[in-house]
Amino acid sequence: MSQSAAEVNTSEVHPNNTLDNKPTGYQRGSFRSWVAVIGGLIGAFMAILDIQITNASMKEIQGSLGATLEESSWIATAYLVAEMIAIPLSGWLSTGLSTRRYLLWTTAAFIVASVLCSMSWNLESMIAFRALQGFFGGALIPLAFRLILEFLPDNKRAMGMALFGVTATFAPSIGPTLGGWLTEQFSWHYLFYINVPPGLLVMAMLAYGLERQSIIWDKLRDADYSGIVTMALGMGCLEVVLEEGNRKDWFGSDLIRNLAIIAAINISLFIWIQLRKAQPLVNIRLLAQRDFALSTVAYFLLGMALFGAIYMIPLYLSQIHDYTPLEIGKVIMWMGFPQLLVLPFVPKLMQKFDPRYLAALGFALFATSYYMNSHMTIDYAGDQMITSQIVRALGQPFILVPIGILATMHLKPHENASASTVLNVMRNLGGAFGIAMVATLTDNLARGHLAHIKETLPAVSSQAYNYIEHTSSILQIAGSDAVSANAQAYALLAKNMSQQAYIQAYNDVFFIMACFLFTAVIAVLFIRKPPEKNPSDEPNEVH
């Protein structure tokens, strides 16, 4: 026990355990620091954008590759699984290889993987290249968050978190819009070509902003390999279960059932291994701190709400109103662009108001936007959704920036890597869980509502009969014979019944998500109030 404690204490001051292994005198908040931070944020923006950018163009991609709709779902799943595995590895690899070297290598590999995706000749090659793209892109997300913690002084950290908010919430909001536009104007290949120019810019900025450091071979050799293996198996299998479960009837599928068992065993082993090691791959002991644990819950709910909306709204618009991908993108973008008007003011507001109350306000706005969508009718389409989208967009900056500050306010420098890993993993898991939950609830509730509508049909049989007679008459006038017109009228009645069942199901799911978000309001209010700091006490250098 004493040996472990000594090792932990040594890690707190060892210069190679944080991004602080820069020469003494390197100025936090200097021009070079900001260049590095902005470069990291652009890289994270690219990585998060690529999660959603293929969704609007999936039909074109599957047609070009000769894949079915179910098979093409693995194009997105492969990216997300690889990304989920890469995030926990980023702390260890960036420390051993050096942050500069690791970021430059992963950015270069992300660019190459993107180009390879555009050159895919069949589904298997696309899945393989998307997995590579997700693995290297996954490293960019937590390190952008970590650069903010390490390279910016405390009085500029809120501004850095506001910029990170652009990557975490704005990128997925405009992904479908940008993807639909690129595919319509050029081809689906440009979904991947678009990563090359900003990727090269990121490399140039990181090369200038980060100090050269030597490789720490001992750190790489003494890795927590048991933790790496159990983490990769556990998180990878869990992501597949969440992404593919609803499409494969959950535990009715042998694949999903077996992967769920593997995930449960390996995640349990991973947690046990991490708690026993003095130098774990990820320091999950941070979750014993009340403020960090509550912030993690808030991050999970934010991911669930954000990606749940990005999944549900396009599905509703395409299923009920036959919207094209580009038309859907024009609706979804209202969840992205309005937040850009608010983000610059959040750091200033945090100087005047308790960040817990700002986060609670953000979650309340997010919950309200979901509630606004819980009373839809057949006439409720894209134009009617814009108001709720704007409310959702205005709430997002008030969540991500304060929660980022609240989560890290009591952490020591050597804990930043694990904190960044845990928060970003939980936001991604929240997104995967949110999509799986809303997809399953929508299908199940729709079946229930449809059964209820069919049960009540005899009670309104006269209205149904009048509808069929009226519709059949219109079809006969249009040129159909009596038998065909009658069959078509019955088919239209069945379609209308199914539409009404799904609209009611969407209303129920939007209401359920609103309730989840109101619980997040309560969670953030239980976080302790941040200590007041004197700006004059802010350190100027990283030692």
Secondary structure, DSSP 8 states (H G I E B T S, - for coil): -HHHHHHHHHHHH-GGGSTT-S-TT-BTTSHHHHHHHHHHHHHHHHHHHHHHTTGGGHHHHHHHHT--HHHHHHHHHHHHHHHHHHHHHHHHHHHHH-HHHHHHHHHHHHHHHHHHHHT--SHHHHHHHHHHHHHHHHHHHHHHHHHHHHHS-HHHHHHHHHHHHIIIIIHHHHHHHHHHHHHHHT-TTHHHHTTHHHHHHHHHHHHHHS------HHHHHT--HHHHHHHHHHHHHHHHHHHHTTTTTGGGSHHHHHHHHHHHHHHHHHHHHHHH-SS-SS-GGGGGSHHHHHHHHHHHHHHHHHHHHHHHHHHHHHHHH---HHHHHHHHGGGTHHHHHHGGGHHHHHHHS-HHHHHHHHHHHHHHHHHHTTT--TT--HHHHHHHHHHHHHHHHHHHHHHHHHHHTT--GGGHHHHHHHHHHHHHHHHHHHHHHHHHHHHHHHHHHHHHHHHHGGGGHHHHHHHHHHHHHHHHHTT--HHHHHHHHHHHHHHHHHHHHHHHHHHHHHHHHHHHHHHHHHHHHTS-------GGG--SB--
